[in-house]
Amino acid sequence: MNLLKKIAAAVLLLSFVVFVAFFGRLPALRKTPIGLLNRLICLSLPAGLWKLDAVLTGGRLAPAFHRLGTYLMNENHPLVLIFYLLVLSTSQLLFVPTAFPRLSQVHRGLAILTCALPYVFTYKAVRSRSSVITLENLRTEMQRYPYDHVLFQPGQSCRTCHFLKPARSKHCSVCNACVAKSDHHCIWVMNCLGKGNYVYFVGLMSSLGAMLSYGTYLAYMILDGSLQASTLRRSDGPDARAHWSTGKSWSQYAQSWGLAFADDVRIGSVGMLALMTAPLAWGLFWYHMYLIWAGMTTNESGKWADWRDDIADGLVFRADKAPENPDDSPRNDDVEPIVDWPISSMQQLVRSSDGEPPEARAIWPRNNTATGNVRWRRVSGLHEVHNLTLDFNLSSACWTKIKKLNRGAVRAIVMASTQNLALSNLGRALASGYEEDGLQRAQSRHSHLHGAENEHVSLPKADGGKDAWLFLAGCFCIEALTWGFPFSFGVFQEYYSTHTPFSTEPSGIAIIGTSAMGIMYLGAPFSFALLQRFPLRRRHCAVVGLFTMIIGLVASSFATRVSHLILTQGVLYAIGGSMLYTPTIIFLDEWFIARKGLAFGVMWAGTGFSGVCIPFLMNWGLSKYSFSTMLRAWSIILFLLVGLLLYYVKPRLPVSPTSHSRRLHWGFLSASTFWILQTGNILESLGFFIPNIYLPTYARTLGLSSVSGTVTVSLFNTTSVFSQVILGFLSDRLHITTVILISTIGATLSVFLLWGFSTSFPLLCIFSLFYGLFAGGFTSTYTGSIQEVKRADDRAEAGLVLGLLSAGRGIGSVVSGPLSEALLSERPWAGDAMLGYGTGYGGLIVFTGVSAMLGGMSWAARRVGWV
């Protein structure tokens, strides 16, 4: 145990020192304790050692160490690359041969892939020289990016290469070359990172992070399996199948892991190293993801940091060019060539040494009309500064060069980008957006370059077109992955009810699923309200929600009590799901107008579609592996798939990044229309979730297998797909109360006549089909309900109304959990009634049918004139 502590402390200390030494100079960390420690290690400590050397040896050692440091940090040598490759290959040689025989075929394939990818990306990053600027490609690089007249000024020459410096380029003294779109010189790959090889570096960071994370997981899985096997050898009786950690204190738990490390030193030591160093790789990866999103490089972030400091000191002033004269003087195409760029800089920034604004003529000396007309304004923050570098921005066209796009695509990107022109070049989003007059000037500039046919910049097409359908496809998949998991909880409920340690607490198991769905619904109005007030945070909210869901799933895989599952698989997953899901609803309302009901139906059909597949997948995984393995596997699936799909889920309408939060209108709450529709929605939801949760256990009561129960859930979800689309389609053509009546009649009859009479598997399958067909698409009626509310109050916001309707459904979901437990515990009519009503589930069947019937109350309210 002491050896384990020493190894962990040494690895952790080494990782921390490496992190401070290499990342402490980043602008984002400059004024943090990490930056302070970096200066202490890299500046103060060497200075102290030089002084000590001067006293002890007369300064004989300092020159030698100085030459060594200069060689290591300022010359292009392979020592760091060799060290990195030695650590990587040695760790793999220690781990893989030992672990490989103990892995399944799937894990063996994944292990080979994750081990190989870092070498591929390292080779590509080291060998690529396509970022270097030469006389042959100078003209091309000069025309790639515009000069922003803030960070990059035209007419500046490289004193070493003796040619003009293109915008966003930098001369690297280590490589002795100018680099296009220079990010930084990386000693780990012995090369400068720029336009040509930056993608390989990002791939290297992601592959290293994936390899280290996966290696950590494999080490845990192998050692945990060894501990479990040793427990089985020593134990007999009914508790032999319990997890080895059950009942252990924290000290005993740690001691067991220490013994496992001692028994399997190779797996344990490499796993510990991977665990400690994975945050370094992922930290650097996500920092560069932020830079990509912000439209800047590491080099540029340092320049923006200098501007930020000067702005904080009150030394920076901004002057705008006159709209009628955006080009104040003839352009020299040799110095500043015309760039096919959708916007141009309409401002000039200057530093003042005395804090006073300079003379106007000093800004544009060639424009004689500028004197007296330039309005000076002290810059209060970076959000007032324009940033033109939108070509490598995740919010506009990730991984795509604007230069290679056709002009129509460029116009679409400009308008799509203005929704997210918050290019927060340091710490917070740098607002690079343009107000309405700025957009007009940008359009005027673009028209001047490309002719009158491109004068008007158009929004992406609504209700159709490639962008709209790609957006809807992304929403469908996110819906499937986010909601399909809690909607398939019936499979987990059956597993938890029959396996230790959760089978000892059966009364609380149903609350896991109902709380997950209920909180996702209940959190909707809060998420909608916040994102309506802060529209620039919508895409950020989705990313944070994704990681919250992943954390909840991973944490639930370590649960040993039902209460742990409620907090993680239930509450935490639901909070993240609500944050991820809400922005898609808001954006969908922008992309589809005439076909809104159909679009929402297609998106919500994703839940039913995933419900067809996920129950079988989970049932197979739970029978073959364990609940912890399946929860971790699902978290990986979410990370990989949803992380990619979020790129397509973006707004259609531009929102100015300088827009302020606005008050929400709540007047529609006084309209009877809203409350009648909401009451019917809540009453319907009280019983809606019960069949999906209890069908597997009901099937087992009839003597059917667990697979049969899974089939019933899948059949319900299958017809829910069609129900969502059909009811959504009808919502665009019929009055919404009529659509609700159709759903109500079909759901009520199927519950009373099919579930109530089900004592065999075929009839139970027929019930699942019909109930899913009529009840499964009830949420597709929300679009029509929103239109009715807007007729009563035209100021009602669709997102807020939808959030409250979702919250009403959440109330039903949460209440149905303990209510169904109470009804089932009483077992009314058990043995006294006929058919399904006498199985002990009669109370649930009747309650579900009555709930479905009351959901149609809005149709009756319309008949008497209340709606």
N, C-alpha and C positions, 0 to 999 in steps of 0.2 A: 504494500500500500504506500509506503514512504517513497519507493522508487517511482510509482505512478505519479505521485504528487510532484516529485522533482522533474520528471519528464514533462509533465503538463505545464509546470511553471516555466521551465526552460524554453519550451516551444512557444508558449504564450508571450514571454518576454522578448524572444527573438522576433516574433511576428509583429509585435507592437513597435519595436525599434525600427524594423524595416519599413513599417507603415509611416512612422513619423519622419524617417529620413527621406523617403521618396515622395510622400504625398503632402508633407507639411508645408511645402512651398506653393501649393496650389492656391490661387487667389481666394477660393471659397473658404479656405482654412487659415488664411494669413493672420487674421485677428482672433484666432481661437487658441485654446490651450495647446492644440496640436501644433499650430504654427509657432507658438512660443517655445515648445520643446524642440522643434526643428531648428530654430535659431540657436538654442542652447547647445544642441548636439553638433551642429554644423559650423557655428560661428564662435560662440563663447567658449566651448570646451577646447577647440583647437587653439584659440588665442591664449587660453590659460596654460595649455601645454607648451606653447612657444615661449611664454614667459618663464615657465619652470625650466625649460631646456636652456634658456639664456643664462639662468642662474647656476644650473648644475654643470653644464658642459660648454658654456660660452657660445651657445647657438650652433653647435656642430651638427645636431640631429635634425634641426628644423628644415634646412634646405633639402635634405634627402627625403623627408616626409612630404615636403611641399611638391617635389618632383613626382613622388609616387601618387599623391592626390591629384595633381594635374593630369598625369597619365590616365588614372582611373576614371576621372570625371570629364575630361576635356579632349580626350583623344579616342579615335575610333578603333578600339581594341576588342578582341573576342573573349576576354576573361570572364566578364559577367555572363555572356551568352553560354560559355562553356560550363560555368558554375550552375546556371539554371538548368541546362540539359542534363548535367550530372545528377542533380537533386531529383529531377523528374524521372529519369531512367532508373536510377537506383531505387527510388521508392516503388516504381512499378515492378522491378525485378524482385523486390522483397515481397510484395503483396500478391501479385497476380499468380505466380506458380503455387503459392500456398492456398489461395482462395479458390482458384479455378475448379478443382475437383469437387468443391463443396457448393457449387452454384448450379442453378438450373440452366437449361439451354437458353432461355430468354436472357437471363442475367449474364451468361457468357458472351452472347452476342453484343449486348449493351456495353459490357466491360471492354471488349475489343474496340468497339466504336469510340467510346469516350477516351480510351488510352491513345488512340491513333490521331484523333482530330487535333490536339495541341501541336503535334509534330508537323502536320500539314499546314496549319496556319502560321506556325513559326517559320517554316521554310519560305512560304509565300511572302511574309512580312520582311524577312531578311533579304531575299533575292530581288524583290521588286524595286526598280529604279525609275518607274514611270512618273514619279512626282518631281523629279529633278528638271529644272528649267534650263534649256540650252538655247543657242542661237537659232536652231532649227525649229523649235516649238514656241519660241518667244511670242510671235505674233498671235498664235492661237491662245496662249495663256493670257495675253493682254486683253483679248476680247471675251474672256470667260466670265469675269466678275467686274462690276462697276466700282469706281472709286467712290467711297462714301463721304470723303472730305472731313472725316472725323478721325478714324483710325488710319486710313490709307489715303495719301494725297498723290495726285498725278505729278509726273515730272521728276520723281526721286529715282536716283540711280544707285545700283549696288557698287560700292567702291572696290569690291573684289572681283566680281564677274564683269563689271564694266558694261552693263546694259540696264535699261529702265526696269524698275521693279513692278511687276503686275500687282494688282490689288489682291490682298490676302496672302501674299507671298512673304517669305523671310529667308535671309541668308543664314545657313547653318555653318558655324565656324568649325564644327567637328567633322562634318562631311565635306566642307569646303565647296558648297553648292547652294544655289537658290532653290527653294522648294515651293511648289505650287500648293496653295491652300495649306500652308504649314501648320501642323499641330504642335509637335515637339520632337526632339531627338530622343529616341528610346535606346538606352544602353542595353536593355534586355534583348533587343533584336538587332542591335548594332546598325541602326538605320534611322533615317529621318522619316517621320510619319506625315503624310500629306494626302493630296487628292488621289493618288494612284494606289496607295497601299494602306490607307487608314482603315478600310473595311476589313482587311486581314488582321489588323491589330484588334479591332473590336471582336472579330471572330475568335482570336486567340484568347482574349479575356473571358468571353462567354464559354468557350470550350474548356478552359482551365477551371472556371467556376463550376461547370457541370461535372467535370471529372472529379474534382475535390469533393463536391457534395455527394456525388454518387458513390465515391470511395468511402466516405464517412458512413453512408447508409449501409453499404455492403459490410463494412467492418462491424457496425452495430448488429446487423442481421446475423452474421456468423457467430459473433460472441454471445449474442442473446440466445441463439440456438444451442450453443454449447452449454450455457447455464441451464437452459430448459432441459436438455438431455441429461445433465447430471442430476437435476431435481427428480426426473422420472426414474432414474436408476436407484435413487435413495428412498423414493416414496412409494407407498401402496395405498389402496383404498380410493374413495371417491374424489379426494382432493389431488390425486396424482396428476390430473390434466390441467390443474390451475396454473396460471403463469407463475414463474419462479419468484417474481417480485411480490406476489400477493402476501400481505401481512408483514412485510419487512419494514423496519424503520429506515430512515435516511442513512444512518451510519452503516447499517447492515447492507443496504443497497449499494453504497459506495464500496464497501469491503468486498462484496461479491464481484463487482466490476474489476477491482484490483486483482483478485485471484484469476479472473478471466484473462486479464492482460498478462499476468505472469505465466499462465499456461500457454498462451499463444502470443508470443512477443512480437512477431512480425506483423500479424494482423492488427494487434493493439497499437503498436508504435506508429505504423503508417496511418492507421485510422485517426489517431490523435493528431498527427501532423496535418492530415487533410482537414480535420475539424477546425484546427487553429488557423490555417492559412486560407481556407475557402472565403472567409469574409474579405480578405485582401483582394482576391480576384473579383469577387462580386462587387465590392465597393468601387474599384476602378472601372468595372464595366458599367455600372449604373451612373457613375459620374460622367462617363463619355456618352451614355444615352441622354443624360440631361444636356450636355453640350450640343448633341445632334438636335435635340428638340429645340434648344434655344438658338440654333442657327449660328454657332460660333465654334472656334477652335480653342485649344488650351492657350495658344499664343495670344489670341484675341481676348480671351477672358482676362489675361494679365493686363492688357492695354485698357480694357474697360474698368478694371480695378483701379488703375491710375486715375482715369477720368472720374470715377466715383469719389476717390479721396479728394480730388481738387474741387468737385462739386460740393462735397461736405464742408470744405473750407471757404465756400462762397467765391471761388475764383473763376468760374466758368459762366460764359454768357452765350446766348443763342440769338442769332439773327436770321429771319426768314427772307427768302427771295420773294420778290413781287410776283404774283400769279401771272400778270400780263407779260413778264419778261423772265421766264424761268432760266433761259440761257443768257447770262449777262454779257457774254462776249463770245466771239467765234471760237469754236472748239478746234484744237490742234489734234487731228486724228492720229498723228504719230505718237503724241504724248498721252492722250486720253481717247482711245478709239471708241467708236459707238458700240455699245454692248446691247445685245438683244435681251433687255431686262424690263420687266413690266412696270417698275416704278423707279423714280429717280429722287435724289436727295434735294429737298427744297429748303435746306437749312445749312448754316455754318456754325461751328462751335469754335470758340477761342478761349485761351487761358489768359487771365490777367494777373500780373504780379502784385498789383496794389488793391485788387478787389473792386476796381472801378471799370465800367464798360469802356472798351476802346473806341476809337473813332470809326465811323462807318466806312470811310474811304480805305481803312486798313483791311477791311474784309474783302471788298471787291474793288480794288483800285482802278480796274479798267472800266467800271460802270460809273460814269459821271453823274447819273441821275440818282445814285444810291444815297448820296449825302443828304441827310435830313429826312429821308424817307424810311430808313431802316429803324424798326422799333426794337430796341434792346430789351432783353428780359433775362434776368438772372436765372440760371437753371437750378431748380430745387431738387431734382432727382433724375436718375437714369431713365425713368419712365417717360420723360419728355424728349428723349433722344431717339431719332429714327435709326433703325438697323435694316440694311438692305439685303442681308444675306439670308434669303429664304430658300435657297436651292436644296439644302440638305436638312430641311426641317421636317420632323415627323408629323407636324400638324398640317403640312401642305403637300409635300411630295417626297416621302422618305426614300432614300437610296436611289433617287432619280435626279439626273442633272437637268435643270430647266433648259439649258442650251439645246438639248437633244429633243425637247418636246416640240410638237407643232404649235403654231400660234394660238389655235383654238384652245388647246389644253392649257397653255400659259394663262389665257384669260380666265379660264375656270379656276385655276389654282390661285390667282390673285384674289378672287372673291371668296374662295373657300378659306384662304389663309387669313383674311381679315377677321374671321371669327376668332382666330387664335393667333393674332399677330403679337401676342404677349411673348416677346422673346426676352426672357428675363436673364440678361447676360451675366448677372451676378446675384447669387443668393435668392432673389425673387425675380419674377418675370420682367424682363426689360420690355417695356411696351414699344413695339415697333410698328404699331398700327397707325393708320391715317384717319383723320376725321373726314367728314364728307367733302370738304373743300380740298383736302389733301388728295383724296381719291380722284377728284376731278382733275387736279393738276397732273397726277400720275397718268390718267387716261389721255390727257392732252399731250404729254410727253410721248406716250406709246403711239398715239396717232401720228405724231410728227415723224416718228421713226418708220412706221409701217403703213401709213396711208390711211385714208378716211374709212376704208372698209373695216378697220379694227377700232373705230372710235369708241364704240360702246362695249363695255365689259359686261358680260351676261352671267347670271347665276346658273349653276347646274340645273338641268331640267327636273321639274317635280313630276311625280306620278309616273315616271318611266325613265328610260335611258339607262346607260351602263352604270353610271354612278349611283342612281337610285336603287337599281336592282342589286348591285354589290353591297350597298348599305343594308338593304333588307335581308340579304343572305347572311351578312355578318350578325345582324340582330337575331335572326332565326337560330343561328348556332350558339350565340351567347345565351339566349333564352333556354335552349336545350341543355346546355352544360350547367347553367346556374340553377334552374328550377327543376330539371329532371332528377337531380340527386335527392332533394327532400321529398319530391313527389313519389319516389321509389322507396321511401323509408320502410314500407311494409316488409320488405325483405330483411332489412336490418332489425326490425322489431322482432321478427320470428327468430333471428339468430340470437339477439340479446336475451330473449325469453327462455332460450334453451341452453345457453352456455354460461359457464361461470366466468367472471365473478358477478355478472349482471343479473343472472337468473334469480339471485337471492333478493332482488329488489324489483319485482315485476310491476308494482303499482306505478312506478314513475317512468317506465320505458316509453309509453305512448306520448308523454310530454316532450320527448326529444324531437320527434317529427313535427308535432303541432306547433311547438315553439319556433322551430326553424321557419316553417311556412308563415306562421302568424306574425313573427317579428319582421320578416321581409315585407309583408303587407303593411304592418303597423308603422314601419319606419318610412314608408313611402311619402306621407305628407310632409314629414320633416325634411326628407331629402329634396323633395320637389320645391318646398318653400325656400330652402337655402340656395339651391341652384338657380331658382328664378331670381333671387336677389343678387347672386354672385355668378353671373353666366360665364365668366372667364375661368372658373374652377371646375367646369363640368367634366372635361376630359381628365383632369387630375383626379377628380372624385372616383372615376371608374378604375383608374390604376390602383389607387389606395384600397378601393373595395376588393379588387382581385387579390391583393396580398393579404388583406384581412381574412378573406375566405380560406386562403392557403394556410395561414397561421392557425386558424380554427381547426382545420382538418388534421394538420400535423399534430397539434396539441391533443386532439381527441384520440389519436392513435395510441397515446400513452395513458389513457384513462383506465382506472381500475374500479370506478364506482359510477352508478347511473347519474349522480349529480355532476360528475366531471363531464359526462357526455352532454348533459343538458346545457352546460355553460359553453362548451366548445363546439360540438357538432350541431347544437341547437342555436344558442344565442350568438356566439361569435361568428359562425358561418352566416347567420341571417343578417347581421349588421353589415358584413362585407358584401353579401349578395344585394342588399338594398342599395348600397353605394354604387355598386357596379351596374345595377339594372336601371336605376333612375335616369341617367343621361341618355340611354338608348330610347326611352320613351319620349323624352323631350326632343331629341333629334328626329325621331320618326314623325312627329307632328309637323316638322318642317319639310320633310322629304315627300310626304304624301298628303294631298289635299282632297281631291275628288275621290280617290280610292283609299281614303283613310281607314274605313272599316275593314276592307279587304287586307290592307297592309298590316293592321294590328292583328287580324286573324291569322295571317301567315306567320307573323313573328311568334304569337302565343301558341301556335301549333307546334313550335319547337319543343315545348314541354311534353306534349303527348308523344312526339316522335322519339324523344330521348327515353320517355317512359316505356317504350317498346323494347329498347335495347338494354338500358341500364339495369332493370331487374334481373335479366338473365346473366348479364356480366357480373353483377354483385353476387347473385346466388352461386354462380360458378366459383368466383373468387373466395367467397366466405366458406364454401365447402372444401376448397382445395388448400387455401392458405388460412389467414386469420383476418379478423376485422381490422387490426392495425395495419397489415400489409395493404389491404384494399383502400383504406383511407389515405395512406401515403401515396399509393399509385394514383388515386383520383386527384390528389393535390398536384402531382406532376402533370397530369393530363390538363388540368385547368391552367397551369402556368404556361404550358407550351401552346395550347390551342387558343385560349382566350387572349393571351398576350399578343399573338399574331393577329387575331380578328379585330382587336381594338383599333388597329390602324384604319380599317374601313368604316368604323362607327365614328363618324365625324359630323359636325353640323353642316347644314346647307346654307343658312343665312348668316351673313357677317354680323358680328357684334364688336363694336369699337372697344379696344382694350382700355380705353380711358373712361369707359362708361361707369357710372356709379351705381351702387345698389339702389333699388327702388322699392317703394312700399307695395305690399301685396293687397289686392282687393278681396275682401271677405264678404262683400254684400250679398253674394248669392246664397249665403247661409240662412238668410231670412226668407228665401223662396221655398214654398211648400213642395215644389217639384223636386228639389234636391233631396229633401228629407224623405219623401215617399220612395224615391228610387234607392236611396241609401238604406232605408229600413228593409225593403225587399231584398237588397243585396246582402245585408247582415243575416237575415233570417235564412236565406238560401245557403249561405256559407256555413251556418251552424251544423248542417248535416252533410254538406258536400264532401268533406274530407274523410268521413267515416268509412265508406266502402273501400277507398284506396288504402286505408291504414289496416282495416280488419279483414279484408278478403283472404290474405294468406292464412291467418289464424282460423278463420271460419272454415276454410277448406280443410285444414288439419282436423277440425272438430268433426267434419263429415268423414274422416278416415282417409283423406286424400294425401298425396305426397307433397313435399315442399315445392317441388317443381310445378305442381298443379296450381298452387297458390300464386306462384310467380306468373304463370300463364294468364290467370285472371287479371292481375294488375296490368300486364302487357296489353291484353285485349282492351281494357278500359282506356289505356293511353293511346292505343292505335286509333280507335274511333274518335278520341278527343282531338286528334290532328284534323280529321275531316270536320268535326264539330266547330272547331275554332274558325276554319276557313268559311264554312257554310254560314254560320251565324254572323260572321263579320261581313260577308257578302250581302246577306239580307239586311243588315243594319244600314247599309248605304241606300236601300231601296224601299224598306217598309218602316212604319213607325216603330220606335224601339219597344214600346209596350207590347206590340204584336209579336215581335221577335222573342221577347221574354216569355210571352204566353206559350209559344211553340216549345221552347226549352222546358217550361214548367210542366206542361201536360206530359211530354215524353218522359221526363225524369220521374215524375210522380207515379205514373203507371208502371214503369219498369221496376221501381223499388217495391211497390205493394204486390204486383202480380208476378214478378220474376224472382227477385231476391227472396221475397216472403215464401215462395213456393219451391225454392231451390233446395233439393236434398241430394242432388247428383251433380257430377262435374259438367255434363253438357248444358244443363239448365243454368248453372252458375256462369258458364262462359257466355251464354246468350244474354244474361243480365248485364255482364260486364260490357258487352258490345253496345247494347241499347242505352245503358246509363251513360257511357262515355259519349255516345252520339248526341244525346240531348243535353246532358248536364255538363259535359266536359268543356264546352265552348262558351259557358256563361259569361266569362270575362270579356268575350268579344263584343258583348252588348254595351260595354263601357263607352265606346266611341259614340254610340247613339244617345246614351245617357248624358254624356257631356254636351252634345248638341242641344238636347232639351233644356239643360241647365243654362246654356248660353242664350237660348231663346228667352228664358225668364230674366236673365241678367247678362246683357251683352258684354259687360266688363269682366265677366268670370274668365279666369285663365285655365286653359285646358289641362295643363300639367298639375295645377293645384287641385282641381276637381278630381282628376284621375288619382292623385295621391290619396285623397280622402276616401274615394271609393275602394281603393286598395286597402286602406286602413280598416274600412268596414269589413272587408273580407278577412283581414287579419284578426279582427275581433272574433269572428266566427271560428277561425282556425284555432286560436288559443283556447277559447272556451270549450270547443268540441273535445279537446284532449281530456281534461279532468271530468267533463260531463259524460263522455263515452265510457270512461273508466268506472264511474259511478253506476251507470246503467248496466254495464256488463257484470259488475260485482253483485248486483241484486238478482240477476238472472230471472227476470219476470217470465212467467208462463213456461218455464223449463219443464218439459215432460207433460205439461197440461194441454198445450196448444198443438196444432197439427203443422207438419211440414217445417219450413225454416223458422216459423214463429216459436216452435217448441224446442229449439236447439240451445236456448239460453241467450241467443242474439235477437230475440223478438223485440225487446225494447229498443235496441239500436235500429232495427228495420223500420219500426213504426216512427221513431223520432226522425230518421232520415227522410221518410216519405212525407211527413207533415212539414218538415223544413223545406223540402223542394216545392211543396204546394204553396206555402206562404211566400215563397220567392216571387210568385206571379202577382202579388198584390197591386203592383203598379198598373196592371191592365184594368183591374176593377176600379182603381182610383181615377183612371182616365175616363171610364164610363160614367162616373158621377161628376166629372168636371174638375177634379183636383189637380190633374196634370194637363 
